[in-house]
Amino acid sequence: MNSNENNQAAAPAAADQDERIQKVSFWKKALNRPELGALAGTVLVLAFFIAASSGTGMFTPAGIINFLEVSAQLGIIATAAALLMIGGEFDLSIGSMIGLAGILIAIPAVEYGWPLWAAILLAFACAGLVGWINGNLVNRTGLPSFIVTLGFLFILRGLAIGVSRLLTGRTQVGGVEEHIPGDWFASLFSGEVATGLFSWMATQGWIGTNFAGNPTVSGIPVSIVWWLGLTAVATWVLLCTPYGNWIFASGGDANAARNSGVPVRRVKISLFMFTAFSATIFACIQVMDTGSADTIRGLLKELEAIIAVVIGGALLTGGYGSAIGAALGALIFGMVQMGIFYTGVNTDWFQVFLGVMLLVAVLFNNYMRKKAMEAK
């Protein structure tokens, strides 16, 4: 056999070997993705409720919007919590920030006649200050963020109750809905989008109508738009920017990151500010939706956000996770919460399902991480 024949015989073998290498490389990358467990969990939960809720309306357009809206409200704060946890820190004051931000919006607008846009900006300014203080305390004292933000959990909730009682004599402030019409800034956190599209879909018979001829789903709630937008931006930041690399480096090994020139202190402060901002976005949407503020709002939301992030594949030790995984974790949360309602299961069992999901997610994530390490 001459050299040409040898080369011709070797070419298919080399091509096959390259193809095998590419397949192995693909599966290695897949195993290393933090969203893998959450994606599998989403498919399983979706399949379960498709089978269990047949005929209940859960997967009609109205039912889908219902569980997406629940997922979106959690997903807004879970996105920020994911970035912070990837950066190696926790924020347990998110829920209390929701309650305080709502009060800071409602009282100036209702009691003192502020334009709603000014009251919203006040809430965001205070949120930025709270996040900055949290980040600085963690960096300067060396205390675990768990302890620092646990203290602010009580401080912010106490401030919300104290300020509300001092200025209004009550812990609930209503009447915000009267200030929403015509306020350009409030419209960013209220109402629905794509209403014309859904009206057209109803005329085509793709969406059902009620007795008045209006579509059963009139549009996409703005909370879903915020959720998807924040998830997309956070994913772009993590995967396509130097700042995203800094977040991973700060959570993986802060000392090594500092020695490499990463501004760890500034990164972590900015992440704490982002979690406070996301809590305020959540509060704005709730206040505009209900037309009122309540000091008790946001209770335990910080734990739900952490659960969604962990279900999404993030490690509690930092340096690993994704915004897409957090979004999938929030989606699972919303599907389970509304799925229990649609299937007629006693809602008292919801927290049992939540705890089981958390444990299963942690176990699965650890298993997949070990497999990924073995694959290397």
Stockholm file with secondary structure:
# STOCKHOLM 1.0

chainA/1-376         MNSNENNQAAAPAAADQDERIQKVSFWKKALNRPELGALAGTVLVLAFFIAASSGTGMFTPAGIINFLEVSAQLGIIATAAALLMIGGEFDLSIGSMIGLAGILIAIPAVEYGWPLWAAILLAFACAGLVGWINGNLVNRTGLPSFIVTLGFLFILRGLAIGVSRLLTGRTQVGGVEEHIPGDWFASLFSGEVATGLFSWMATQGWIGTNFAGNPTVSGIPVSIVWWLGLTAVATWVLLCTPYGNWIFASGGDANAARNSGVPVRRVKISLFMFTAFSATIFACIQVMDTGSADTIRGLLKELEAIIAVVIGGALLTGGYGSAIGAALGALIFGMVQMGIFYTGVNTDWFQVFLGVMLLVAVLFNNYMRKKAMEAK
#=GR chainA/1-376 SS CCHHHHHHHHHHHHHHHHHHHHHHHHHHHHHHCTHHHHHHHHHHHHHHHHHHTTTTTTTSHHHHHHHHHHHHHHHHHHHHHHHHHHTTCCCTTHHHHHHHHHHHHHHHHHHHCCCHHHHHHHHHHHHHHHHHHHHHHHHHHCCCHHHHHHHHHHHHHHHHHHHHHHHHSSSEEECGGGGCTTCTTGGGGSSEECHHHHHHHHHTTSSCBCTTSCBSSCSEEHHHHHHHHHHHHHHHHHHHSHHHHHHHHHHHCHHHHHHTTCCHHHHHHHHHHHHHHHHHHHHHHHHHHHSEEETTTTTTHHHHHHHHHHHTTCCTTSSCCCHHHHHHHHHHHHHHHHHHHHHTCCGGGHHHHHHHHHHHHHHHHHHHHHHHHHHC
#=GC SS_cons         CCHHHHHHHHHHHHHHHHHHHHHHHHHHHHHHCTHHHHHHHHHHHHHHHHHHTTTTTTTSHHHHHHHHHHHHHHHHHHHHHHHHHHTTCCCTTHHHHHHHHHHHHHHHHHHHCCCHHHHHHHHHHHHHHHHHHHHHHHHHHCCCHHHHHHHHHHHHHHHHHHHHHHHHSSSEEECGGGGCTTCTTGGGGSSEECHHHHHHHHHTTSSCBCTTSCBSSCSEEHHHHHHHHHHHHHHHHHHHSHHHHHHHHHHHCHHHHHHTTCCHHHHHHHHHHHHHHHHHHHHHHHHHHHSEEETTTTTTHHHHHHHHHHHTTCCTTSSCCCHHHHHHHHHHHHHHHHHHHHHTCCGGGHHHHHHHHHHHHHHHHHHHHHHHHHHC
//
